[in-house]
């Protein structure tokens, strides 16, 4: 796609949750400059998330930022691609000094002038400020070369991500559920037990080394409680292929036929489609929780050693997000009891009517 030279370039080497939280910033920059953004990201998730987005025209990604630029062919190729964007405004959203040093060599190789760049490190994160609000403040900055760009009326700002499933993803999710023997008229509850630190090369990380770890027995008891309260439901354990063994251990502990644990993991597009169709989700504080809120899936999220005020998932649709745990009082997820989580799930209000997918109205009415 041929883009005007002023189409903004956003650089963020984050994981899934970080990439979801970019959505309000991308929307704001699109509105400010009048053209959709070009996103430079770490990992392929950004391409899936923003496929078809009105705010993102192109995604350039590479799998790893480790090592020297010249020894990382994919990262080098992206850096060279930036040469065609020299006339654009660049928004570098890397908050960590070490990571930011990975960006500067790419900018230098591409010949990006300093007056075309702004860095989020130049505006410190406020005390208790949510990450998305920090990004929105950053979007108010203007590179010197674009000083004439007008500010944006604050009333037009979307302060939460909205990242909906595509029609193909919804169709894939419905087909996948049918293949598992799940009736589309029955409620689907998602559980996300793992986070990016859960698995190590030699197995599951020790619980005392992971403040987001909730014991297998508690996930099993939660699934049992959900199915007792909602006996016609199915509960689906979500995770990637590397976490399949961990999910299987939860299913084995529970011994429930209506508890599903996919052996090959759930690709991101399929997961997003399932979130659109699901009744609700219970998750530790991790990327899929942010995606669930962005799709409008009612959510209970368990926090460990992080401040919910900075990281709570946000929903642009108004779907419920209930937070349990987190600093300053609960620094570990395993300090949260099963009954507290089960009650929080039970009290979740239904998905807003205006975002209930087609053929789900009857299901939501029955569950509510």
C-alpha positions in Angstrom: 0.0 0.0 0.0 1.4 3.4 -1.0 1.2 5.7 2.0 1.7 9.5 2.4 5.1 10.3 3.8 3.6 11.7 7.0 2.1 8.3 8.0 3.4 7.8 11.5 5.8 5.0 12.5 5.3 3.4 15.9 8.1 1.3 17.3 7.4 -1.0 20.3 9.2 -4.3 21.1 6.6 -5.6 23.5 4.8 -8.9 24.0 1.1 -9.5 23.5 -0.3 -7.4 26.3 2.0 -4.5 25.4 0.9 -4.7 21.8 -2.8 -4.7 22.7 -2.3 -1.6 24.9 -0.9 0.3 21.8 -4.4 0.4 20.3 -5.5 3.8 21.8 -2.1 5.4 20.8 -2.4 4.1 17.2 -6.0 5.4 17.0 -4.8 8.8 18.3 -1.9 9.1 15.9 -4.1 8.1 13.0 -6.5 10.9 13.9 -3.7 13.4 14.4 -1.9 12.8 11.1 -4.8 11.7 9.0 -3.2 8.4 7.9 -3.0 5.0 9.5 0.2 4.0 11.3 3.0 1.7 10.4 4.0 -0.5 13.3 7.4 -2.0 14.0 7.0 -4.8 16.6 8.6 -7.8 18.2 6.9 -11.1 17.2 4.2 -11.8 14.8 1.3 -11.1 17.2 1.0 -7.5 16.0 0.3 -8.6 12.5 -2.5 -10.9 13.7 -3.9 -8.3 16.1 -4.0 -5.4 13.7 -5.0 -7.2 10.5 -7.7 -5.2 8.9 -7.4 -2.4 11.5 -8.3 1.1 10.2 -5.5 2.5 12.4 -2.6 0.3 11.1 -1.6 0.1 7.5 1.6 -2.0 7.8 3.3 -4.2 10.4 7.0 -4.9 10.2 8.1 -7.5 12.7 11.0 -9.7 13.8 11.2 -12.6 16.2 14.0 -11.5 18.5 15.8 -8.3 19.4 18.8 -10.2 21.0 22.3 -9.9 19.6 23.9 -7.4 17.3 21.8 -5.8 14.6 24.2 -7.2 11.9 23.8 -10.7 13.2 20.0 -10.7 13.2 18.8 -10.9 9.6 15.2 -10.3 10.2 15.8 -7.3 12.4 18.3 -6.0 9.9 15.8 -6.3 7.1 13.2 -4.3 9.1 15.9 -1.6 9.8 16.6 -1.3 6.1 12.9 -1.1 5.4 12.7 2.0 7.6 14.8 3.9 4.9 11.6 4.3 2.8 10.0 6.0 5.8 12.6 8.7 6.4 10.1 11.5 5.9 7.6 10.1 8.5 7.2 11.0 12.2 8.6 8.3 14.5 7.2 7.4 17.9 9.5 5.2 19.9 7.5 3.6 22.7 10.3 1.7 24.4 10.4 2.6 28.1 13.6 0.7 29.0 17.0 2.2 28.4 18.6 -1.1 27.5 15.8 -1.9 25.0 15.9 1.6 23.6 19.5 1.1 22.6 18.3 -1.7 20.3 16.2 0.9 18.4 18.9 3.6 17.9 21.1 1.4 15.7 18.1 0.7 13.5 17.3 4.4 13.2 20.9 5.2 12.4 21.1 2.6 9.7 17.9 3.8 8.2 19.1 7.4 8.2 16.1 8.7 10.4 16.8 12.3 11.4 16.5 13.2 15.1 14.0 15.9 14.3 11.6 13.1 13.0 11.7 11.2 16.4 10.2 11.4 19.8 10.9 8.9 22.6 8.5 8.0 25.4 11.4 8.0 27.9 11.4 11.8 27.6 8.0 11.9 29.5 8.3 9.9 32.7 5.4 7.6 33.7 3.3 9.3 36.4 2.8 7.7 39.8 -0.1 5.3 39.5 -0.6 6.2 35.9 -2.1 3.5 33.6 0.2 2.4 30.8 -2.4 3.3 28.2 -2.7 6.8 29.5 1.0 7.2 29.4 1.0 6.2 25.8 -1.8 8.7 25.0 0.2 11.5 26.6 3.1 10.4 24.5 1.0 10.7 21.4 0.5 14.4 22.2 4.3 14.9 21.6 5.2 16.1 18.1 8.6 15.6 16.4 10.3 18.9 15.6 9.9 18.3 11.9 6.1 18.1 12.3 5.6 21.0 14.7 2.6 22.3 12.7 0.6 19.1 13.3 -2.5 20.1 15.3 -3.3 18.6 18.7 -6.3 16.3 19.1 -9.4 17.2 21.0 -9.3 15.1 24.2 -13.0 14.3 23.9 -12.2 12.2 20.8 -9.7 10.0 22.5 -10.4 6.3 23.0 -8.7 5.3 26.3 -9.1 1.6 26.0 -8.2 -1.0 23.3 -10.9 -2.3 21.0 -9.5 -5.3 19.0 -12.3 -7.4 17.7 -12.1 -10.8 16.0 -12.3 -10.9 12.2 -15.2 -12.8 10.5 -12.7 -15.5 9.5 -11.5 -15.9 13.1 -15.1 -16.2 14.3 -15.8 -18.8 11.7 -12.7 -20.7 12.7 -13.6 -20.5 16.4 -17.1 -21.9 15.7 -15.7 -24.7 13.6 -13.1 -25.5 16.3 -15.7 -25.7 19.0 -17.9 -28.0 16.9 -14.9 -30.3 16.4 -14.6 -30.5 20.2 -18.2 -31.4 20.5 -19.2 -28.1 22.1 -22.7 -27.0 21.3 -22.7 -23.3 20.2 -25.8 -22.7 22.4 -23.9 -23.6 25.5 -21.8 -21.1 27.5 -18.0 -21.2 27.1 -15.8 -20.1 30.0 -12.1 -19.5 29.3 -9.3 -20.0 31.9 -5.8 -18.6 31.3 -3.6 -20.2 34.0 -0.1 -19.5 32.5 1.9 -16.3 31.9 5.0 -15.8 29.8 7.2 -16.8 32.8 5.3 -20.0 33.7 7.3 -22.4 31.4 11.1 -22.9 31.4 13.2 -25.0 29.1 13.0 -27.9 31.6 9.4 -27.6 32.6 7.1 -25.5 34.8 8.8 -22.7 36.7 8.8 -23.3 40.5 5.8 -21.6 42.1 8.0 -19.7 44.6 9.8 -18.1 41.6 6.6 -16.9 39.9 4.3 -14.4 41.7 1.6 -15.0 39.1 1.5 -18.8 39.7 -1.8 -20.2 41.0 -1.7 -23.8 42.1 -2.9 -26.5 39.7 -5.3 -27.7 42.4 -7.0 -24.3 42.6 -7.5 -24.0 38.8 -9.1 -27.5 39.0 -11.4 -26.5 41.9 -12.3 -23.3 40.1 -13.3 -25.2 37.0 -15.4 -27.6 39.2 -17.1 -24.6 40.8 -18.0 -23.0 37.5 -19.4 -26.2 36.2 -21.4 -26.8 39.3 -23.0 -23.3 39.0 -23.3 -23.6 35.2 -23.7 -27.3 34.4 -24.4 -26.8 30.7 -21.2 -24.8 30.2 -17.8 -25.9 28.9 -14.6 -24.6 30.4 -11.6 -24.2 28.1 -8.0 -24.0 29.4 -6.2 -21.5 27.1 -2.5 -21.5 26.4 0.2 -22.0 23.7 1.6 -25.3 22.5 4.5 -25.1 25.0 2.0 -24.9 27.9 -0.1 -28.0 26.8 1.4 -30.3 29.4 0.8 -27.8 32.1 -2.9 -27.4 31.0 -3.2 -31.2 30.8 -2.1 -31.5 34.4 -5.0 -29.1 35.5 -7.5 -31.2 33.5 -6.2 -34.4 35.0 -6.5 -32.9 38.5 -10.0 -31.9 37.9 -11.2 -35.0 36.1 -14.1 -33.2 34.4 -15.3 -34.2 31.0 -16.5 -30.7 30.2 -13.1 -29.2 30.9 -11.1 -28.9 27.7 -7.3 -28.7 27.4 -6.1 -28.4 23.7 -3.0 -30.5 23.1 -1.6 -28.1 20.4 -2.3 -24.8 22.0 -4.5 -22.0 20.6 -3.1 -19.8 17.9 -3.7 -16.1 18.5 -6.4 -15.7 15.8 -8.3 -18.7 17.1 -8.0 -17.5 20.7 -9.4 -14.1 19.7 -12.3 -15.7 18.0 -13.0 -17.8 21.0 -12.9 -14.7 23.2 -15.6 -13.1 21.1 -17.8 -16.1 21.6 -17.1 -16.8 25.2 -19.3 -16.1 28.2 -16.3 -14.9 30.3 -12.7 -15.5 31.2 -10.6 -15.9 34.4 -6.9 -15.1 33.9 -3.7 -14.3 35.6 -2.2 -10.9 34.8 -0.9 -11.6 31.3 -1.3 -10.7 27.6 -4.4 -12.7 26.9 -6.2 -10.9 29.7 -5.7 -7.6 27.9 -6.9 -9.2 24.6 -10.0 -10.6 26.3 -11.0 -7.1 27.6 -10.3 -5.6 24.2 -12.7 -8.1 22.6 -15.4 -7.3 25.1 -15.2 -10.6 27.0 -16.1 -10.2 30.7 -13.0 -10.9 32.8 -11.7 -11.7 36.2 -7.9 -11.1 36.4 -5.6 -12.2 39.2 -2.7 -9.9 40.0 0.6 -10.7 41.8 3.5 -8.3 42.3 2.2 -5.6 40.1 0.1 -2.4 40.5 -3.4 -3.0 39.0 -3.7 0.8 38.6 -1.0 0.6 36.0 -1.8 -2.6 34.3 -5.5 -3.5 34.7 -7.0 -4.6 31.3 -9.3 -2.0 29.8 -12.4 -2.6 27.7 -13.6 0.0 25.2 -17.0 -1.7 25.0 -17.7 -1.4 28.7 -17.5 -5.2 29.4 -16.7 -6.0 33.0 -13.1 -6.3 34.3 -12.8 -7.5 37.9 -9.4 -7.3 39.5 -8.3 -9.5 42.4 -5.0 -9.2 44.2 -2.0 -7.0 43.3 0.1 -4.5 45.1 0.1 -3.1 47.7 -1.7 -5.8 49.7 -1.5 -9.0 47.7 1.9 -9.5 46.1 1.3 -13.1 45.0 -1.5 -14.7 43.1 -1.3 -17.8 45.4 -2.6 -15.6 48.3 -6.0 -15.4 46.5 -8.5 -18.2 47.4 -10.6 -20.2 45.1 -13.9 -19.1 46.7 -12.9 -15.4 46.1 -12.2 -16.0 42.5 -15.3 -18.2 42.0 -17.6 -15.5 43.6 -16.0 -12.8 41.4 -16.7 -14.8 38.3 -20.3 -15.5 39.3 -20.9 -11.8 39.9 -19.6 -10.7 36.4 -22.3 -8.8 34.5 -23.1 -10.1 31.0 -21.3 -9.0 27.9 -22.8 -5.7 26.7 -25.7 -6.4 24.3 -24.3 -4.3 21.5 -21.2 -6.5 21.2 -22.8 -9.9 21.5 -21.8 -11.8 18.3 -24.4 -13.1 16.0 -26.2 -16.3 17.3 -25.1 -15.6 20.8 -28.0 -13.5 22.1 -29.8 -16.6 23.3 -26.8 -17.9 25.1 -26.1 -14.6 26.9 -29.7 -14.3 27.9 -29.7 -17.8 29.4 -26.4 -17.4 31.2 -27.3 -14.0 32.6 
